[in-house]
């Protein structure tokens, strides 16, 4: 046997040729980690306090501490929020478990709080850095190693939400969503590529042809594991089931029109989603029915449903070939069977039918009313009802966003030639993510992956135009040491230099500059909220709850039984996790949009009791009635303390009123030399929020100011008080 063809020699040669790219990806990963840890000083404060970014990060630290206190048992129902009802926890278990296991290992079974906080703070940065790995491989298998390296660089410095949600201190599961969904797509792609390359048929499975099925089987199983990891990071991961199923339908149709077998695709899909359904099954809560918001039978059923879809597509294809039916009937048969399946679902289970139809609209449609005021739920392309690309440019850079669109156009055109399955997969995936950011800008941290891959794909095509592969071969042939570099330069052509400069300045430099500007950390929560919550913890009565205990959820139709000493703290929902996690008290409303009250569909609906209804109440009596209505016990009020801040009183008032669908009359536009200015009206000053915060509770009978953070007033607060004085003809004096 020739030594060059010996398996060991081939393996060594492969390792040697891959080593430079492996080192490059490792360096890019370290750079990604570096930029994510730049705001260290804004997270680890000089007084020893660890300031996590955003409200959900604080909640993850809460669930992590409860998990470690009761390991391996996890909190599933939390009575310490949404008082007096409590909330089921819809967060996926995997993110907390990964941090908990890391803490237990590094803490030798007994981690200190400092170690837990440090691991929690660094965890998103680590996962963000790891994302360069699947992005590199997807780019590599789409357009070669040069495309993979460029994609890895672009995702390492991708600005916007992907960067912000993977910064040190942003301890939320969002970065885990991006990482595991991308790993899923990577291994699913590898499974398809290898299965098609080996011309896998179902007969190979029945005949146990290990040489053919081994590699596709391994990749398919890992893809199933990665999808399960994604699903266990976020209940809404079923979005990628839709992506995969639509891709499968299109790929089956394309294969049939070309007279090719799709067995490779059927084998991959069936294996992947059978594995994922099995792995998700232990985490199902049967008592919660078929909800897609929590871990229920919905998630197992949808995985099995997509698996069945792959099997059905393969069965129909084989029947068509066996009966020698015309190819163009195949998509019609798929459509007909799909419609019949939906009709059967509607007859058997109308609730499941409704859920299946409405689930996509929750992601892809533009929200109105109160939900439209949630920062991450609003559309990427609409702000204040006006179309804009500003958010897209901020998240992806202008050049990156347009390059991604160009990449999709190129891939779309390729469908009319003989596209590779991986090209069709990336195209369908990217189109879905584009529609997702149209509905909710939160999906920017998904689309950033697609922008990096598509931009690198376009860049790779440009490099191919100037024969970069030939230059790469000459480099490998002629450069054995640094001394050979000067001689190699004679092979470099001017057009290659121009393309490299174009890619650098059009794609790489913009993301790097934006990443530097956006990796400075966050002021949320600000110091006044931290001080207020610490005051709550130290100077208000203990509600009588075991803070780190695991409580059983109440049975259907029953309420959680709180001790007589329990009480709630009323504030706007954005701040609920701070009140619970920093203040160790029970908020009435929280960032899960629980306890908000108000209306959802029509102004004619009952204005349900909650934070929005209380804060917009036009009188003290009506506000008190809301608090009493919040609690199901007529002898108890929903809250004992109210916490407000300037952002609520001034910045959030339009959002708060939007949840009641009664937004008119709080502000009146007035023309000034600087243009129109919205001034507060009597309706605004009569609201409970204004009475409590702007007027410090003066004139109220049942409410009084018991604590105020460091006394200072912003210009806006002083201005609002002056407007109040003018409206009510009060002499200009210090009104507090």
Secondary structure, DSSP 4 states (H G I P E B T S, - for coil): --GGGSHHHHHHHHHHHHHHHHHHHHHHHHHHHHHHTTTHHHHB-TTS-B--SSHHHHHHHHHHHHHHHTTT----EETTBTTTT-EE--S-HHHHHHHHHHHHHHTTT---HHHHHHHHHHHHHHHHHHHHHHHHHHHHHHH-HHHHHHHHHHHHS--THHHHTTSTT---THHHHHHHHHHHHHHHHHHHHHHHHTT--HHHHHTT-HHHHHHHHHHHHHHHHHHHHHHTT-GGGGHHHHHHHHHHHHHHHHHHHTT---HHHHHHHHHHHHHHHHHHHTT--GGGTT-SSSSSHHHHHHHHHHHHHHHHHHHHHHHHHHTT--TTHHHHHHHHHHHHHHHHHHHH-HHHHHHHHHHHHHHHSPP-GGGGGSTTTS-SSEETTEE-SHHHHHHH-HHHHHHHHHHHHHHHHHTTS---HHHHHHHHHHHHHHHHHHH-GGGHHHHHHHHHHHHHHHHHHHHHHTTHHHHHHHHHHH-SSGGGHHHHGGG--HHHHHHHHHHIIIIIHHHHHHHHHH-S---PSPHHHHHHHHHHHHHS---S--TT--BPPPPTT------TT---EE--GGGHHHHHHTT---BSSBTTTBS--B-SS-TTS--BSSHHHHHT-SSHHHHHHHHHHHSSSTTS-S-SEE---HIIIIISHHHHHHTTT--TTSEEEEEETTEEEEEE-HHHHHSHHHHHHTSTTTT-SS------SS----HHHHHHHHHHHHHTT--S----
